[in-house]
Amino acid sequence: MNVLAIIGILVQGDCCTTGLNAILSDFGGYIVARTGVPYRSAGKNVISVIIDAPADKINALSGKLGKLQGISAKTVTLAKPRESQGEIK
């Protein structure tokens, strides 16, 4: 069963964008949306990733992000609603 998750990523400057982008590309088939905002006055970049994937894939992505120096990532997950449950309110 797939899980819907949001991963919030804080990047210290441009320290590891190459590694970060490579990891996100590896999981690109599961990524629904990705937004990035430079927070120049704080010297950080803020990225949010929405992912729809099996829990083990989400855990693998979070684990790989956590190993990158200069990166802080947190994941929030929800079980994906079944089609028969209707509209989400």
PDB file of N, CA, C and O in Angstrom:
ATOM      1  N   MET A   1       0.840  -1.187   0.000  1.00  0.00           N
ATOM      2  CA  MET A   1       0.000   0.000   0.000  1.00  0.00           C
ATOM      3  C   MET A   1       0.877   1.241   0.000  1.00  0.00           C
ATOM      4  O   MET A   1       1.844   1.336   0.757  1.00  0.00           O
ATOM      5  N   ASN A   2       0.535   2.169  -0.840  1.00  0.00           N
ATOM      6  CA  ASN A   2       1.277   3.426  -0.895  1.00  0.00           C
ATOM      7  C   ASN A   2       0.875   4.347   0.239  1.00  0.00           C
ATOM      8  O   ASN A   2      -0.231   4.269   0.774  1.00  0.00           O
ATOM      9  N   VAL A   3       1.791   5.207   0.584  1.00  0.00           N
ATOM     10  CA  VAL A   3       1.603   6.194   1.636  1.00  0.00           C
ATOM     11  C   VAL A   3       1.865   7.563   1.031  1.00  0.00           C
ATOM     12  O   VAL A   3       2.777   7.724   0.219  1.00  0.00           O
ATOM     13  N   LEU A   4       1.081   8.535   1.418  1.00  0.00           N
ATOM     14  CA  LEU A   4       1.301   9.915   0.994  1.00  0.00           C
ATOM     15  C   LEU A   4       2.112  10.596   2.080  1.00  0.00           C
ATOM     16  O   LEU A   4       1.764  10.511   3.258  1.00  0.00           O
ATOM     17  N   ALA A   5       3.183  11.268   1.702  1.00  0.00           N
ATOM     18  CA  ALA A   5       4.058  11.907   2.677  1.00  0.00           C
ATOM     19  C   ALA A   5       4.536  13.254   2.174  1.00  0.00           C
ATOM     20  O   ALA A   5       4.601  13.509   0.971  1.00  0.00           O
ATOM     21  N   ILE A   6       4.867  14.104   3.121  1.00  0.00           N
ATOM     22  CA  ILE A   6       5.511  15.386   2.836  1.00  0.00           C
ATOM     23  C   ILE A   6       6.856  15.359   3.546  1.00  0.00           C
ATOM     24  O   ILE A   6       6.936  15.073   4.740  1.00  0.00           O
ATOM     25  N   ILE A   7       7.899  15.658   2.805  1.00  0.00           N
ATOM     26  CA  ILE A   7       9.237  15.733   3.388  1.00  0.00           C
ATOM     27  C   ILE A   7       9.677  17.185   3.331  1.00  0.00           C
ATOM     28  O   ILE A   7       9.781  17.769   2.253  1.00  0.00           O
ATOM     29  N   GLY A   8       9.932  17.761   4.494  1.00  0.00           N
ATOM     30  CA  GLY A   8      10.451  19.120   4.589  1.00  0.00           C
ATOM     31  C   GLY A   8      11.957  19.059   4.723  1.00  0.00           C
ATOM     32  O   GLY A   8      12.479  18.366   5.596  1.00  0.00           O
ATOM     33  N   ILE A   9      12.658  19.779   3.866  1.00  0.00           N
ATOM     34  CA  ILE A   9      14.122  19.722   3.827  1.00  0.00           C
ATOM     35  C   ILE A   9      14.684  21.126   3.982  1.00  0.00           C
ATOM     36  O   ILE A   9      14.296  22.043   3.257  1.00  0.00           O
ATOM     37  N   LEU A  10      15.600  21.291   4.930  1.00  0.00           N
ATOM     38  CA  LEU A  10      16.347  22.541   5.080  1.00  0.00           C
ATOM     39  C   LEU A  10      17.780  22.280   4.644  1.00  0.00           C
ATOM     40  O   LEU A  10      18.414  21.335   5.112  1.00  0.00           O
ATOM     41  N   VAL A  11      18.286  23.113   3.751  1.00  0.00           N
ATOM     42  CA  VAL A  11      19.630  22.965   3.211  1.00  0.00           C
ATOM     43  C   VAL A  11      20.455  24.171   3.630  1.00  0.00           C
ATOM     44  O   VAL A  11      20.063  25.312   3.386  1.00  0.00           O
ATOM     45  N   GLN A  12      21.584  23.922   4.254  1.00  0.00           N
ATOM     46  CA  GLN A  12      22.497  24.991   4.659  1.00  0.00           C
ATOM     47  C   GLN A  12      23.273  25.456   3.436  1.00  0.00           C
ATOM     48  O   GLN A  12      24.190  24.771   2.982  1.00  0.00           O
ATOM     49  N   GLY A  13      22.912  26.616   2.901  1.00  0.00           N
ATOM     50  CA  GLY A  13      23.596  27.173   1.729  1.00  0.00           C
ATOM     51  C   GLY A  13      23.522  26.245   0.527  1.00  0.00           C
ATOM     52  O   GLY A  13      22.485  25.636   0.264  1.00  0.00           O
ATOM     53  N   ASP A  14      24.628  26.143  -0.200  1.00  0.00           N
ATOM     54  CA  ASP A  14      24.706  25.275  -1.370  1.00  0.00           C
ATOM     55  C   ASP A  14      25.604  24.073  -1.108  1.00  0.00           C
ATOM     56  O   ASP A  14      26.172  23.497  -2.036  1.00  0.00           O
ATOM     57  N   CYS A  15      25.727  23.703   0.158  1.00  0.00           N
ATOM     58  CA  CYS A  15      26.714  22.708   0.581  1.00  0.00           C
ATOM     59  C   CYS A  15      26.598  21.368  -0.128  1.00  0.00           C
ATOM     60  O   CYS A  15      27.618  20.759  -0.450  1.00  0.00           O
ATOM     61  N   CYS A  16      25.429  20.912  -0.369  1.00  0.00           N
ATOM     62  CA  CYS A  16      25.289  19.534  -0.849  1.00  0.00           C
ATOM     63  C   CYS A  16      24.185  19.377  -1.877  1.00  0.00           C
ATOM     64  O   CYS A  16      23.545  18.328  -1.936  1.00  0.00           O
ATOM     65  N   THR A  17      23.952  20.383  -2.675  1.00  0.00           N
ATOM     66  CA  THR A  17      22.845  20.328  -3.619  1.00  0.00           C
ATOM     67  C   THR A  17      23.024  19.235  -4.665  1.00  0.00           C
ATOM     68  O   THR A  17      22.035  18.671  -5.135  1.00  0.00           O
ATOM     69  N   THR A  18      24.259  18.924  -5.038  1.00  0.00           N
ATOM     70  CA  THR A  18      24.488  17.874  -6.034  1.00  0.00           C
ATOM     71  C   THR A  18      24.033  16.528  -5.498  1.00  0.00           C
ATOM     72  O   THR A  18      23.323  15.795  -6.185  1.00  0.00           O
ATOM     73  N   GLY A  19      24.435  16.197  -4.276  1.00  0.00           N
ATOM     74  CA  GLY A  19      24.021  14.936  -3.666  1.00  0.00           C
ATOM     75  C   GLY A  19      22.524  14.884  -3.424  1.00  0.00           C
ATOM     76  O   GLY A  19      21.888  13.854  -3.648  1.00  0.00           O
ATOM     77  N   LEU A  20      21.966  15.989  -2.969  1.00  0.00           N
ATOM     78  CA  LEU A  20      20.535  16.075  -2.718  1.00  0.00           C
ATOM     79  C   LEU A  20      19.748  15.844  -3.999  1.00  0.00           C
ATOM     80  O   LEU A  20      18.810  15.048  -4.020  1.00  0.00           O
ATOM     81  N   ASN A  21      20.124  16.534  -5.061  1.00  0.00           N
ATOM     82  CA  ASN A  21      19.421  16.386  -6.341  1.00  0.00           C
ATOM     83  C   ASN A  21      19.548  14.969  -6.897  1.00  0.00           C
ATOM     84  O   ASN A  21      18.606  14.454  -7.498  1.00  0.00           O
ATOM     85  N   ALA A  22      20.705  14.336  -6.700  1.00  0.00           N
ATOM     86  CA  ALA A  22      20.895  12.957  -7.170  1.00  0.00           C
ATOM     87  C   ALA A  22      19.956  12.003  -6.430  1.00  0.00           C
ATOM     88  O   ALA A  22      19.348  11.128  -7.045  1.00  0.00           O
ATOM     89  N   ILE A  23      19.840  12.173  -5.117  1.00  0.00           N
ATOM     90  CA  ILE A  23      18.953  11.311  -4.331  1.00  0.00           C
ATOM     91  C   ILE A  23      17.502  11.530  -4.747  1.00  0.00           C
ATOM     92  O   ILE A  23      16.767  10.563  -4.951  1.00  0.00           O
ATOM     93  N   LEU A  24      17.082  12.782  -4.873  1.00  0.00           N
ATOM     94  CA  LEU A  24      15.701  13.056  -5.275  1.00  0.00           C
ATOM     95  C   LEU A  24      15.416  12.506  -6.678  1.00  0.00           C
ATOM     96  O   LEU A  24      14.310  12.031  -6.939  1.00  0.00           O
ATOM     97  N   SER A  25      16.382  12.565  -7.567  1.00  0.00           N
ATOM     98  CA  SER A  25      16.208  12.008  -8.915  1.00  0.00           C
ATOM     99  C   SER A  25      16.014  10.499  -8.864  1.00  0.00           C
ATOM    100  O   SER A  25      15.227   9.946  -9.631  1.00  0.00           O
ATOM    101  N   ASP A  26      16.741   9.823  -7.949  1.00  0.00           N
ATOM    102  CA  ASP A  26      16.602   8.377  -7.801  1.00  0.00           C
ATOM    103  C   ASP A  26      15.175   7.977  -7.412  1.00  0.00           C
ATOM    104  O   ASP A  26      14.711   6.894  -7.769  1.00  0.00           O
ATOM    105  N   PHE A  27      14.492   8.844  -6.689  1.00  0.00           N
ATOM    106  CA  PHE A  27      13.133   8.570  -6.232  1.00  0.00           C
ATOM    107  C   PHE A  27      12.094   9.353  -7.044  1.00  0.00           C
ATOM    108  O   PHE A  27      10.937   9.461  -6.637  1.00  0.00           O
ATOM    109  N   GLY A  28      12.504   9.889  -8.173  1.00  0.00           N
ATOM    110  CA  GLY A  28      11.649  10.753  -8.984  1.00  0.00           C
ATOM    111  C   GLY A  28      10.342  10.135  -9.419  1.00  0.00           C
ATOM    112  O   GLY A  28       9.358  10.853  -9.598  1.00  0.00           O
ATOM    113  N   GLY A  29      10.298   8.828  -9.594  1.00  0.00           N
ATOM    114  CA  GLY A  29       9.077   8.159 -10.009  1.00  0.00           C
ATOM    115  C   GLY A  29       7.976   8.208  -8.966  1.00  0.00           C
ATOM    116  O   GLY A  29       6.803   8.013  -9.285  1.00  0.00           O
ATOM    117  N   TYR A  30       8.349   8.467  -7.727  1.00  0.00           N
ATOM    118  CA  TYR A  30       7.383   8.535  -6.628  1.00  0.00           C
ATOM    119  C   TYR A  30       7.023   9.976  -6.248  1.00  0.00           C
ATOM    120  O   TYR A  30       6.040  10.203  -5.544  1.00  0.00           O
ATOM    121  N   ILE A  31       7.810  10.938  -6.709  1.00  0.00           N
ATOM    122  CA  ILE A  31       7.607  12.321  -6.300  1.00  0.00           C
ATOM    123  C   ILE A  31       6.447  12.938  -7.079  1.00  0.00           C
ATOM    124  O   ILE A  31       6.430  12.938  -8.310  1.00  0.00           O
ATOM    125  N   VAL A  32       5.481  13.462  -6.329  1.00  0.00           N
ATOM    126  CA  VAL A  32       4.308  14.099  -6.916  1.00  0.00           C
ATOM    127  C   VAL A  32       4.605  15.568  -7.193  1.00  0.00           C
ATOM    128  O   VAL A  32       4.232  16.090  -8.244  1.00  0.00           O
ATOM    129  N   ALA A  33       5.273  16.237  -6.257  1.00  0.00           N
ATOM    130  CA  ALA A  33       5.593  17.656  -6.410  1.00  0.00           C
ATOM    131  C   ALA A  33       6.828  17.983  -5.576  1.00  0.00           C
ATOM    132  O   ALA A  33       7.121  17.333  -4.572  1.00  0.00           O
ATOM    133  N   ARG A  34       7.536  19.009  -6.028  1.00  0.00           N
ATOM    134  CA  ARG A  34       8.722  19.479  -5.318  1.00  0.00           C
ATOM    135  C   ARG A  34       8.786  20.983  -5.477  1.00  0.00           C
ATOM    136  O   ARG A  34       8.700  21.503  -6.590  1.00  0.00           O
ATOM    137  N   THR A  35       8.938  21.680  -4.363  1.00  0.00           N
ATOM    138  CA  THR A  35       9.113  23.126  -4.425  1.00  0.00           C
ATOM    139  C   THR A  35      10.347  23.505  -3.629  1.00  0.00           C
ATOM    140  O   THR A  35      10.664  22.888  -2.612  1.00  0.00           O
ATOM    141  N   GLY A  36      11.018  24.503  -4.095  1.00  0.00           N
ATOM    142  CA  GLY A  36      12.198  24.991  -3.402  1.00  0.00           C
ATOM    143  C   GLY A  36      12.172  26.505  -3.318  1.00  0.00           C
ATOM    144  O   GLY A  36      11.829  27.198  -4.275  1.00  0.00           O
ATOM    145  N   VAL A  37      12.546  27.001  -2.143  1.00  0.00           N
ATOM    146  CA  VAL A  37      12.558  28.443  -1.922  1.00  0.00           C
ATOM    147  C   VAL A  37      13.887  28.827  -1.291  1.00  0.00           C
ATOM    148  O   VAL A  37      14.225  28.332  -0.215  1.00  0.00           O
ATOM    149  N   PRO A  38      14.642  29.697  -1.938  1.00  0.00           N
ATOM    150  CA  PRO A  38      15.872  30.177  -1.302  1.00  0.00           C
ATOM    151  C   PRO A  38      15.532  31.174  -0.198  1.00  0.00           C
ATOM    152  O   PRO A  38      14.771  32.118  -0.410  1.00  0.00           O
ATOM    153  N   TYR A  39      16.098  30.955   0.964  1.00  0.00           N
ATOM    154  CA  TYR A  39      15.912  31.863   2.099  1.00  0.00           C
ATOM    155  C   TYR A  39      17.258  32.553   2.295  1.00  0.00           C
ATOM    156  O   TYR A  39      18.002  32.248   3.227  1.00  0.00           O
ATOM    157  N   ARG A  40      17.552  33.486   1.398  1.00  0.00           N
ATOM    158  CA  ARG A  40      18.879  34.088   1.290  1.00  0.00           C
ATOM    159  C   ARG A  40      19.344  34.786   2.566  1.00  0.00           C
ATOM    160  O   ARG A  40      20.515  34.685   2.932  1.00  0.00           O
ATOM    161  N   SER A  41      18.446  35.487   3.243  1.00  0.00           N
ATOM    162  CA  SER A  41      18.871  36.219   4.438  1.00  0.00           C
ATOM    163  C   SER A  41      19.327  35.278   5.550  1.00  0.00           C
ATOM    164  O   SER A  41      20.084  35.688   6.430  1.00  0.00           O
ATOM    165  N   ALA A  42      18.877  34.026   5.523  1.00  0.00           N
ATOM    166  CA  ALA A  42      19.297  33.047   6.523  1.00  0.00           C
ATOM    167  C   ALA A  42      20.379  32.117   5.984  1.00  0.00           C
ATOM    168  O   ALA A  42      20.905  31.287   6.725  1.00  0.00           O
ATOM    169  N   GLY A  43      20.714  32.247   4.708  1.00  0.00           N
ATOM    170  CA  GLY A  43      21.732  31.383   4.105  1.00  0.00           C
ATOM    171  C   GLY A  43      21.274  29.942   3.971  1.00  0.00           C
ATOM    172  O   GLY A  43      22.092  29.023   4.010  1.00  0.00           O
ATOM    173  N   LYS A  44      19.968  29.737   3.813  1.00  0.00           N
ATOM    174  CA  LYS A  44      19.411  28.394   3.698  1.00  0.00           C
ATOM    175  C   LYS A  44      18.496  28.300   2.491  1.00  0.00           C
ATOM    176  O   LYS A  44      18.082  29.306   1.917  1.00  0.00           O
ATOM    177  N   ASN A  45      18.193  27.068   2.125  1.00  0.00           N
ATOM    178  CA  ASN A  45      17.192  26.788   1.107  1.00  0.00           C
ATOM    179  C   ASN A  45      16.159  25.872   1.746  1.00  0.00           C
ATOM    180  O   ASN A  45      16.510  24.968   2.505  1.00  0.00           O
ATOM    181  N   VAL A  46      14.893  26.102   1.444  1.00  0.00           N
ATOM    182  CA  VAL A  46      13.803  25.309   1.995  1.00  0.00           C
ATOM    183  C   VAL A  46      13.148  24.556   0.841  1.00  0.00           C
ATOM    184  O   VAL A  46      12.745  25.157  -0.155  1.00  0.00           O
ATOM    185  N   ILE A  47      13.047  23.233   0.985  1.00  0.00           N
ATOM    186  CA  ILE A  47      12.471  22.400  -0.060  1.00  0.00           C
ATOM    187  C   ILE A  47      11.360  21.563   0.555  1.00  0.00           C
ATOM    188  O   ILE A  47      11.515  21.023   1.650  1.00  0.00           O
ATOM    189  N   SER A  48      10.244  21.455  -0.147  1.00  0.00           N
ATOM    190  CA  SER A  48       9.195  20.527   0.272  1.00  0.00           C
ATOM    191  C   SER A  48       8.969  19.533  -0.862  1.00  0.00           C
ATOM    192  O   SER A  48       8.923  19.901  -2.036  1.00  0.00           O
ATOM    193  N   VAL A  49       8.832  18.282  -0.487  1.00  0.00           N
ATOM    194  CA  VAL A  49       8.637  17.208  -1.456  1.00  0.00           C
ATOM    195  C   VAL A  49       7.382  16.436  -1.051  1.00  0.00           C
ATOM    196  O   VAL A  49       7.267  15.987   0.089  1.00  0.00           O
ATOM    197  N   ILE A  50       6.455  16.285  -1.974  1.00  0.00           N
ATOM    198  CA  ILE A  50       5.288  15.437  -1.752  1.00  0.00           C
ATOM    199  C   ILE A  50       5.560  14.132  -2.489  1.00  0.00           C
ATOM    200  O   ILE A  50       5.875  14.127  -3.679  1.00  0.00           O
ATOM    201  N   ILE A  51       5.431  13.022  -1.758  1.00  0.00           N
ATOM    202  CA  ILE A  51       5.773  11.721  -2.324  1.00  0.00           C
ATOM    203  C   ILE A  51       4.650  10.730  -2.059  1.00  0.00           C
ATOM    204  O   ILE A  51       4.068  10.714  -0.974  1.00  0.00           O
ATOM    205  N   ASP A  52       4.353   9.908  -3.049  1.00  0.00           N
ATOM    206  CA  ASP A  52       3.341   8.863  -2.959  1.00  0.00           C
ATOM    207  C   ASP A  52       4.060   7.556  -3.270  1.00  0.00           C
ATOM    208  O   ASP A  52       4.335   7.253  -4.431  1.00  0.00           O
ATOM    209  N   ALA A  53       4.367   6.774  -2.219  1.00  0.00           N
ATOM    210  CA  ALA A  53       5.223   5.601  -2.396  1.00  0.00           C
ATOM    211  C   ALA A  53       4.978   4.601  -1.270  1.00  0.00           C
ATOM    212  O   ALA A  53       4.355   4.936  -0.263  1.00  0.00           O
ATOM    213  N   PRO A  54       5.468   3.372  -1.440  1.00  0.00           N
ATOM    214  CA  PRO A  54       5.430   2.431  -0.327  1.00  0.00           C
ATOM    215  C   PRO A  54       6.265   2.977   0.842  1.00  0.00           C
ATOM    216  O   PRO A  54       7.235   3.706   0.639  1.00  0.00           O
ATOM    217  N   ALA A  55       5.871   2.613   2.052  1.00  0.00           N
ATOM    218  CA  ALA A  55       6.538   3.129   3.250  1.00  0.00           C
ATOM    219  C   ALA A  55       8.036   2.862   3.239  1.00  0.00           C
ATOM    220  O   ALA A  55       8.813   3.703   3.693  1.00  0.00           O
ATOM    221  N   ASP A  56       8.456   1.705   2.730  1.00  0.00           N
ATOM    222  CA  ASP A  56       9.893   1.401   2.726  1.00  0.00           C
ATOM    223  C   ASP A  56      10.671   2.345   1.810  1.00  0.00           C
ATOM    224  O   ASP A  56      11.827   2.661   2.093  1.00  0.00           O
ATOM    225  N   LYS A  57      10.064   2.795   0.728  1.00  0.00           N
ATOM    226  CA  LYS A  57      10.723   3.749  -0.177  1.00  0.00           C
ATOM    227  C   LYS A  57      10.838   5.120   0.482  1.00  0.00           C
ATOM    228  O   LYS A  57      11.862   5.793   0.356  1.00  0.00           O
ATOM    229  N   ILE A  58       9.782   5.531   1.185  1.00  0.00           N
ATOM    230  CA  ILE A  58       9.816   6.813   1.889  1.00  0.00           C
ATOM    231  C   ILE A  58      10.882   6.780   2.973  1.00  0.00           C
ATOM    232  O   ILE A  58      11.632   7.742   3.141  1.00  0.00           O
ATOM    233  N   ASN A  59      10.950   5.674   3.711  1.00  0.00           N
ATOM    234  CA  ASN A  59      11.974   5.531   4.747  1.00  0.00           C
ATOM    235  C   ASN A  59      13.373   5.537   4.157  1.00  0.00           C
ATOM    236  O   ASN A  59      14.290   6.119   4.736  1.00  0.00           O
ATOM    237  N   ALA A  60      13.545   4.891   3.005  1.00  0.00           N
ATOM    238  CA  ALA A  60      14.858   4.873   2.346  1.00  0.00           C
ATOM    239  C   ALA A  60      15.264   6.278   1.918  1.00  0.00           C
ATOM    240  O   ALA A  60      16.411   6.681   2.112  1.00  0.00           O
ATOM    241  N   LEU A  61      14.327   7.023   1.336  1.00  0.00           N
ATOM    242  CA  LEU A  61      14.617   8.394   0.922  1.00  0.00           C
ATOM    243  C   LEU A  61      14.976   9.253   2.128  1.00  0.00           C
ATOM    244  O   LEU A  61      15.969   9.979   2.100  1.00  0.00           O
ATOM    245  N   SER A  62      14.177   9.174   3.181  1.00  0.00           N
ATOM    246  CA  SER A  62      14.458   9.961   4.389  1.00  0.00           C
ATOM    247  C   SER A  62      15.821   9.607   4.975  1.00  0.00           C
ATOM    248  O   SER A  62      16.568  10.487   5.401  1.00  0.00           O
ATOM    249  N   GLY A  63      16.138   8.320   4.993  1.00  0.00           N
ATOM    250  CA  GLY A  63      17.430   7.882   5.523  1.00  0.00           C
ATOM    251  C   GLY A  63      18.598   8.416   4.728  1.00  0.00           C
ATOM    252  O   GLY A  63      19.595   8.853   5.302  1.00  0.00           O
ATOM    253  N   LYS A  64      18.487   8.386   3.408  1.00  0.00           N
ATOM    254  CA  LYS A  64      19.566   8.911   2.560  1.00  0.00           C
ATOM    255  C   LYS A  64      19.724  10.412   2.732  1.00  0.00           C
ATOM    256  O   LYS A  64      20.845  10.921   2.756  1.00  0.00           O
ATOM    257  N   LEU A  65      18.612  11.124   2.851  1.00  0.00           N
ATOM    258  CA  LEU A  65      18.694  12.570   3.064  1.00  0.00           C
ATOM    259  C   LEU A  65      19.362  12.877   4.401  1.00  0.00           C
ATOM    260  O   LEU A  65      20.150  13.816   4.511  1.00  0.00           O
ATOM    261  N   GLY A  66      19.041  12.077   5.412  1.00  0.00           N
ATOM    262  CA  GLY A  66      19.597  12.288   6.740  1.00  0.00           C
ATOM    263  C   GLY A  66      21.098  12.087   6.825  1.00  0.00           C
ATOM    264  O   GLY A  66      21.738  12.588   7.751  1.00  0.00           O
ATOM    265  N   LYS A  67      21.668  11.366   5.877  1.00  0.00           N
ATOM    266  CA  LYS A  67      23.113  11.122   5.866  1.00  0.00           C
ATOM    267  C   LYS A  67      23.903  12.262   5.228  1.00  0.00           C
ATOM    268  O   LYS A  67      25.128  12.309   5.343  1.00  0.00           O
ATOM    269  N   LEU A  68      23.213  13.174   4.559  1.00  0.00           N
ATOM    270  CA  LEU A  68      23.900  14.290   3.908  1.00  0.00           C
ATOM    271  C   LEU A  68      24.217  15.377   4.929  1.00  0.00           C
ATOM    272  O   LEU A  68      23.345  15.826   5.672  1.00  0.00           O
ATOM    273  N   GLN A  69      25.468  15.786   4.951  1.00  0.00           N
ATOM    274  CA  GLN A  69      25.873  16.866   5.851  1.00  0.00           C
ATOM    275  C   GLN A  69      25.289  18.186   5.355  1.00  0.00           C
ATOM    276  O   GLN A  69      25.292  18.464   4.156  1.00  0.00           O
ATOM    277  N   GLY A  70      24.786  18.997   6.287  1.00  0.00           N
ATOM    278  CA  GLY A  70      24.202  20.281   5.918  1.00  0.00           C
ATOM    279  C   GLY A  70      22.729  20.209   5.582  1.00  0.00           C
ATOM    280  O   GLY A  70      22.130  21.203   5.171  1.00  0.00           O
ATOM    281  N   ILE A  71      22.132  19.014   5.758  1.00  0.00           N
ATOM    282  CA  ILE A  71      20.719  18.798   5.442  1.00  0.00           C
ATOM    283  C   ILE A  71      19.976  18.429   6.721  1.00  0.00           C
ATOM    284  O   ILE A  71      20.467  17.645   7.533  1.00  0.00           O
ATOM    285  N   SER A  72      18.810  18.992   6.888  1.00  0.00           N
ATOM    286  CA  SER A  72      17.889  18.577   7.945  1.00  0.00           C
ATOM    287  C   SER A  72      16.574  18.250   7.257  1.00  0.00           C
ATOM    288  O   SER A  72      16.034  19.076   6.520  1.00  0.00           O
ATOM    289  N   ALA A  73      16.052  17.040   7.496  1.00  0.00           N
ATOM    290  CA  ALA A  73      14.820  16.620   6.830  1.00  0.00           C
ATOM    291  C   ALA A  73      13.877  15.964   7.828  1.00  0.00           C
ATOM    292  O   ALA A  73      14.297  15.188   8.686  1.00  0.00           O
ATOM    293  N   LYS A  74      12.612  16.284   7.701  1.00  0.00           N
ATOM    294  CA  LYS A  74      11.554  15.684   8.520  1.00  0.00           C
ATOM    295  C   LYS A  74      10.447  15.202   7.598  1.00  0.00           C
ATOM    296  O   LYS A  74      10.130  15.838   6.594  1.00  0.00           O
ATOM    297  N   THR A  75       9.864  14.062   7.961  1.00  0.00           N
ATOM    298  CA  THR A  75       8.835  13.451   7.132  1.00  0.00           C
ATOM    299  C   THR A  75       7.533  13.334   7.914  1.00  0.00           C
ATOM    300  O   THR A  75       7.525  12.926   9.075  1.00  0.00           O
ATOM    301  N   VAL A  76       6.439  13.696   7.261  1.00  0.00           N
ATOM    302  CA  VAL A  76       5.095  13.532   7.811  1.00  0.00           C
ATOM    303  C   VAL A  76       4.348  12.636   6.845  1.00  0.00           C
ATOM    304  O   VAL A  76       4.310  12.914   5.647  1.00  0.00           O
ATOM    305  N   THR A  77       3.745  11.551   7.352  1.00  0.00           N
ATOM    306  CA  THR A  77       3.056  10.606   6.474  1.00  0.00           C
ATOM    307  C   THR A  77       1.592  10.438   6.864  1.00  0.00           C
ATOM    308  O   THR A  77       1.202  10.624   8.016  1.00  0.00           O
ATOM    309  N   LEU A  78       0.801  10.080   5.863  1.00  0.00           N
ATOM    310  CA  LEU A  78      -0.599   9.714   6.024  1.00  0.00           C
ATOM    311  C   LEU A  78      -0.847   8.489   5.174  1.00  0.00           C
ATOM    312  O   LEU A  78      -0.279   8.365   4.090  1.00  0.00           O
ATOM    313  N   ALA A  79      -1.679   7.590   5.642  1.00  0.00           N
ATOM    314  CA  ALA A  79      -2.093   6.490   4.778  1.00  0.00           C
ATOM    315  C   ALA A  79      -2.885   7.093   3.623  1.00  0.00           C
ATOM    316  O   ALA A  79      -3.740   7.952   3.835  1.00  0.00           O
ATOM    317  N   LYS A  80      -2.609   6.656   2.439  1.00  0.00           N
ATOM    318  CA  LYS A  80      -3.306   7.181   1.270  1.00  0.00           C
ATOM    319  C   LYS A  80      -4.772   6.770   1.316  1.00  0.00           C
ATOM    320  O   LYS A  80      -5.070   5.588   1.490  1.00  0.00           O
ATOM    321  N   PRO A  81      -5.692   7.718   1.164  1.00  0.00           N
ATOM    322  CA  PRO A  81      -7.113   7.367   1.214  1.00  0.00           C
ATOM    323  C   PRO A  81      -7.505   6.461   0.049  1.00  0.00           C
ATOM    324  O   PRO A  81      -7.013   6.621  -1.068  1.00  0.00           O
ATOM    325  N   ARG A  82      -8.391   5.514   0.323  1.00  0.00           N
ATOM    326  CA  ARG A  82      -8.892   4.648  -0.745  1.00  0.00           C
ATOM    327  C   ARG A  82      -9.826   5.444  -1.641  1.00  0.00           C
ATOM    328  O   ARG A  82     -10.448   6.411  -1.200  1.00  0.00           O
ATOM    329  N   GLU A  83      -9.922   5.039  -2.884  1.00  0.00           N
ATOM    330  CA  GLU A  83     -10.785   5.716  -3.856  1.00  0.00           C
ATOM    331  C   GLU A  83     -12.238   5.751  -3.370  1.00  0.00           C
ATOM    332  O   GLU A  83     -12.941   6.737  -3.595  1.00  0.00           O
ATOM    333  N   SER A  84     -12.687   4.688  -2.710  1.00  0.00           N
ATOM    334  CA  SER A  84     -14.098   4.592  -2.329  1.00  0.00           C
ATOM    335  C   SER A  84     -14.469   5.507  -1.170  1.00  0.00           C
ATOM    336  O   SER A  84     -15.651   5.658  -0.863  1.00  0.00           O
ATOM    337  N   GLN A  85     -13.485   6.120  -0.521  1.00  0.00           N
ATOM    338  CA  GLN A  85     -13.786   6.995   0.594  1.00  0.00           C
ATOM    339  C   GLN A  85     -14.258   8.365   0.136  1.00  0.00           C
ATOM    340  O   GLN A  85     -14.683   9.178   0.957  1.00  0.00           O
ATOM    341  N   GLY A  86     -14.191   8.626  -1.128  1.00  0.00           N
ATOM    342  CA  GLY A  86     -14.696   9.881  -1.646  1.00  0.00           C
ATOM    343  C   GLY A  86     -13.742  11.029  -1.470  1.00  0.00           C
ATOM    344  O   GLY A  86     -12.541  10.841  -1.275  1.00  0.00           O
ATOM    345  N   GLU A  87     -14.288  12.214  -1.542  1.00  0.00           N
ATOM    346  CA  GLU A  87     -13.511  13.453  -1.505  1.00  0.00           C
ATOM    347  C   GLU A  87     -12.927  13.695  -0.124  1.00  0.00           C
ATOM    348  O   GLU A  87     -13.581  13.444   0.889  1.00  0.00           O
ATOM    349  N   ILE A  88     -11.710  14.175  -0.087  1.00  0.00           N
ATOM    350  CA  ILE A  88     -11.060  14.549   1.170  1.00  0.00           C
ATOM    351  C   ILE A  88     -11.516  15.958   1.534  1.00  0.00           C
ATOM    352  O   ILE A  88     -11.496  16.863   0.699  1.00  0.00           O
ATOM    353  N   LYS A  89     -11.924  16.131   2.775  1.00  0.00           N
ATOM    354  CA  LYS A  89     -12.403  17.447   3.218  1.00  0.00           C
ATOM    355  C   LYS A  89     -11.487  18.025   4.244  1.00  0.00           C
ATOM    356  O   LYS A  89     -11.727  19.128   4.734  1.00  0.00           O
TER     357      LYS A  89
END
